[in-house]
Amino acid sequence: MSRINATAYSHVVIEVSDLDRAVAFYRDILGAGDSVPWPEPECAALALGGGQCLVLAAAARPRSFADTGAHVAYRVAPSILVLIEERAAKAGLEIARYLEDRPEEAAQNRYLSDPDGNRIQIVSGSDAETMPVIDHAAVIVSDIEWADDFWVEGSGQKVVHRVGWATGDFLRARDWGDGKEDMAPGTRRWDQRYRDIPGGKPGQGRKVARPCPQLFIDLGGSAVLGIFLASNHFQEPLLETTRGYPRIGLRVDDSGLDSLARDLAAAGARIEGPVDGEGGPFRRSVFMRDRCGIFTEFSSIA
């Protein structure tokens, strides 16, 4: 199939248990803007820079995937990064800094979590607007080979960075295991061996540090998707489901939506649409659940 060729992220949808609390957090700490119309019930959408939006969906038990590789990264100007740090410190929130596998994230990064455990990464960029802009999103999958097959082989996207395929990745994981590198959750894991190292003491070598495989995929324009192998099993959504949360939203040209829907279905995804904007900020959308359980919405601007 032809490449997806998104121009940017249009939105992300995350689940929260208390809409009012979440809206206050993302406005007061992150600096998100005013509410924007959204067609789905029990949701609050907040404006971000670049015409993007953050959608908060109410859920009794939010699927936030705390302490995994799943997160949303927002790009802000250096001066705004300082403000976010000050706001978070005043609110008593913990801010972490980690070494990064992907070179583009190495210079400036901060991590924190919202009240429901949704992980947030803040990266600094000189081209950032006053309000945060979605830099990239990261999702987790139960099988990294499924993800590679669908997004790279089946959908024709370009891999911009891999982790867990090279010897150097395993050496860095060993440094992490020895306490020499502080890495973000979901990037490293402990594997349990069932046999001792030959010639070693009983129990020696049973616990081995390993890199958590990751794919960073160019979806077109400025949109990069990070895909992390989950270190624990999470129940995946039903195969027949096309709309669900969390969900990433990508901005695409309207003229290509129909062919994109056909191509994605041929590659093995569950597809709904194109459907009209239903009163929201988009002209038309295609909803997709891929073979790995990732929900994606491809939208054209109204």
Secondary structure, DSSP 4 states (H G I P E B T S, - for coil): -------EEEEEEEEES-HHHHHHHIIIII----EE--SSTTEEEEE-GGG-EEEEEE-SS----TTSS-EEEEEE-HHHHHHHHHHHHHTT---B--B-SSGGGSSSEEEEE-TT--EEEEEE-TT--SS-EEEEEEEEES-HHHHIIIIIIIT-PEEEEEESSSHHHHHHHHHHHTTS--B-TTSEEEEEPSSPPTTS-TTTT-EEEEEPPEEEEEEETTEEEEEEE-SS--PPPPTT--S-SSEEEEE--GGGHHHHHHHHHHTT-EEEEEEE-TTSSEEEEEEEE-TTS-EEEEEEE-
